[in-house]
């Protein structure tokens, strides 16, 4: 079977959506099926759908709706499936006029798809309640989570260096790195070190973070990286004792799932689907943008190796109940064939 994914350029970015696309298509190809990626940099004409043969299953990612707008009716007539990580109108920090524009487009086009894939149950509920998608047209296809070796903690360790927190995510307002830094700045009586890694998607926000680190007096405690992949990313995962993300909104939370799969306890805020992903005992959760509650939640976890060991074990066990990529590729095949 041949699949075409219509998304936005550039395709090879280091983000949750791109990670989802690459791993899902890799699992799709591993099944012996074919897949094509069409990454749009500009708007396409109404006859764009004609480039696909009749045997090709077409998936249109929501982020590509603007570029593909003129062709969407023809794509829908061809039975195209919509894939929504989260509606673009729900991106925190978006100026209100732009948000209204995005929501109007999504409300206009989403009901015309007879199959709409959401990356999580919370996103599916919002698509139904706020964007006019009929429940019978909705399918949830969460990201896969690869099984990983368990991170082993020594619950009796009291020395040997600081507790290392890893915050992994694109440097954008949505990921809330500013909130995490402000929370950690109230915990300088504890011995901790933060690894902050992610593609600087929003250059102004990334620059503001660098200034904030200086203003909070955290320069010696915060280690900044850009986008990391492959061996460099695995090396960072191996150093972490806690995964921390003060996210304002997640369509799913793949980095959180990846952390749990490695046996890391998590310290997060309940933004979007993030809180829905974790189970009791795998970490600590605070309200979105609540610096004081996040700091309070992290204090015991940073202080106590025994608590990290206990929660890390729960996280690893919970992650093994999450679907893996081959299962999700098979589920995608079932959806596009309906």
N, C-alpha and C positions, 0 to 999 in steps of 0.2 A: 504494500500500500504506500502511496506517495502523499506526503504532507507538506504544505507550504505555510510557514509562519510569517505573517506580516507584522513587523515591529518597527521601531524607530532606530535610526542610525545615531551613533555607531553601535554596532552589535557587541563588539568586544570591550565592553566596559566592566568595571569591577563593582557590580551592584547586585542587590538581591534578585531583581527581575532578570538580569542577564545570567546570573548563576542558575536560576530556575530554568530559563530557556535552554542553556547549554547542556545542563545535566538531563533534562527531560528529553531533548532531541538525541543526546548520546544513547540514552536507554532505548529510545524509539528505534534508532539505527541498529542497536545490538539485537533487536528482535528480528532483524533482516528486512526492515522496512526502509523506505527512502524519506529524506527530509530536506527541504530547501528553506533557507532563511532569506526573506526579502526585507532588508532594512532601509526604510524610507528616510531620505534626507530632505526631500522637497514634496510639495503637494503633487498628487498624481491625477491624471485625467479620468473622466467617467468610464472610459473603455479599458481601464487598467485591468479589470477582471478577465479580459479576453486573453491575457498572457498565460493563464492557467488552463491546462487541459481538463476535460470533464471528469477524469478519473482522480484528480487531485483534491484531497481534503484541505480546506482553507481555514486557518485560524488567524483571527485579527486581534492583536493585543490592543487593549484600551488606549495605551499611550500613543498609538498610531492613528487614532480616530481623526484627529485634525488633518494630518497629511493625506489620509485616505478618504476624507469626507465625501468628495465628489463620486467616488467609486463604491461607496458603501451600499447603496441600493442594489447595484448589480452583484456585488459580493454576497449580499443577503439572498438574492434570487438564486445564486449558485449554491446556497446552503452553508455559507461560511459560519463558523463558530466564533463567538467573542470570548476573549480571555482577559479577565480583570484581576490584576493583583490588588489594586484598590482604585476606586474611581479617582481620576485626576483632580476632580473638584474637591476632594477631601484632603488634599495635600496641605498640612499645616503651614502657615506662613504665607500662603498665596494671597495677594491683594484681592480685596472683595470684588472689584469689577472683573478681574480675570477669573476668579472663582465662579462668578455667575455665568460668565461666558462658557467655561468648561462644563458646568453643570447643565446648561441649556443644550449643549451639543450631546452630552451623554444621555440626557432624558429623551432627546429627539431620536437617537439612533439605537440605543440598547433594546427597546421593546421590539424592534424589527428583526432581531436575531431569534431564531427558534431554539437555539442552544447557547447558553451563556455559562462559561466556566468561571467560578470564583475560587480564589486561592485559600479561602477559609470559610467556615460557617458564619462568623460575624460579618464578613464582607457579603456573603450571599444574602443575609438578612437585610443589610442596608440596600443592596441592589433591588430587593423586593419592595422595601418600605419607601425608599426615596427616589428610585430611578425608573420605576414602572416596569420592572422585569417580572413576568408571570412566574410564579413558583414552579410550575411544571416545566419551565424552560431552563431552570437553574440546576447546575451540577457543581459540586465542590471537588476540586482536584488540588489538594494540599501538596506542597513540595515534598519530594522524597528526602529522607535523612539516612545517610550511609552509616552503617555500624562502624564504630571506632574502638580501638583499645581503651580500656578504662584508665583514667588518671587516678593513680593511687596516692592518697594523702597519708602522712604519718600523724595520727590524731594526738600524739604526745609531743610533737615538735613545738618548741617554744623559741627556737633561735635558728640561725642559718640564713638570715636575710629577711627583707620585708615581705609582706603579703602582696602578691602581684595581681592587679586587676587588669583585665583586657577589655577594652571597648572597641568593638569592630563594627564599622558602618560608614557609609558615605558621609562626608562632612557637609551636612545640610541641617537646616533648622529642625526638620522633622525628627532627626535622630537624638536631639536633646543633649548633645555633649556639654553644652553650657551649663545645664542643670546638674549633670554629674560632677563637673568640675567644682561648682559652687557647693555641692553637698560634701565632696571630699575635702574642700578647704576648711570645713568645720571639724574635721577628724585628724588634724595634724598632730594630735597627741598620740596617735597610733602609728605603727610602722607599716606604711604601704607605699607601693609604687604603681603608677598607672601607665599602661601601654595604650596609646590612642592611635588607631590605624584606620585609614579609609581614604578613598578617592576624594579629593577636594572638589566635589561637584558644584558647590556654591563658593566661589573664590572669596566673596566678601565675608561670608560666614566663617570660612576657614581663617581668614585674617583676623576676624574678631576673636576667635578662639585663642589665637596666639597672643593677642593683647590681654585677654582674660587670664591666661595662665600666668603672665607676668604680674598683672594687677593683684592676683590672689596669692602671689609669692610661692607658686608651685613649680617653678622652672626645674628645680632639682629633682622633683618627684614625678614628672610627667615626661614620657618618652614618646615622641611623635613620629609616626610613619605615614607615608602616603598609601596608595593602593598596594596591597601585598597579595601575592598568589603563590601557588606551588610550594616549594621547599621553604621559602621565606615565611609564608603563612603558617606552615606546620611548625616551624621553629618558634613562632610567637605563641601558637596554641600550647606548645609544650611548656612554656614558661609560666602560663597563667595558673593562678589559684582560684580566681573568681572571674566570671564573665559579667560585665556591668553595662547596661544600656538604659539611659533615661529617655527612652523613645516617646515621642508625642503621638505617633500613629504607626501601626504596622498592619499590612494586609495579612501577614502570617507571622513572620519573625524567624527567618531561616538561620540567622546567626545564633539566635537563642537555642534553636533546636540542635545546631551543630555543637554548641557548647555542652548541652546536656548529653549529647551522644559521646562526648569525650569524658564524661563524669565530672564536669565542672558545676559547682553550684552557681546560681544566677542571681543577680541583683538588678531588677528592672522596674520600670514604671508601666502602669497598666494602660498603654496607649493602643487603641484599635484592638487587634486580635492578639496582642502580645500576652496579656494576662490569661487568655483562653488557652494558650499553648502549654502553659506549665501546670504541673500537678502539685498537690499538697506535699510539702517537705523537700521540694527541689531547690528552693531558694527563697528570696524575699521580694515582695512587690510593694510599691508605693504609688500613690496617685500621680497622675501626670502633672509636671511642673511644680511638684511639692518638694522643695529642697530640704526642708526640715525633716519630713517623714522619710525621704530617701536616705538621708544621713543617719537617722535613727535606725532604720532597717539594716543598713550596711555595717553599723558599728560592731555588733556582736559577731557578724560573719567575718569581718576583717580581724577581729581580736582572737577568735577561737578556732584553732586548727581542728579541734574535735568536731565542732559544728560544721566546718567545711567538709570534713571527711564524711559525716553523716548525710549531709545534703547532697554531696557529690555522688554518693552511692545511690541515693533516691533518684537523682537526675539521670544517671546512666541507665538504671532500670526502666525508668519512664520512657526514655528515648528509644529503647528497644521495642516499644509498642507502636512507634510511629511508622508509617509506611515507607518503604524504600523506593528508589527510582524505578526499578523494573516493574514493580506493582503499579506505579502511577502511569508509566508508559502504556501498560496494558489497559488501564482504566481510560486513558485518553483515546485509545483506539476504539474502545466501546462507545465513547461519547460521539466521536466524529462519524461513526458508522450508523448511528441511529437515524 
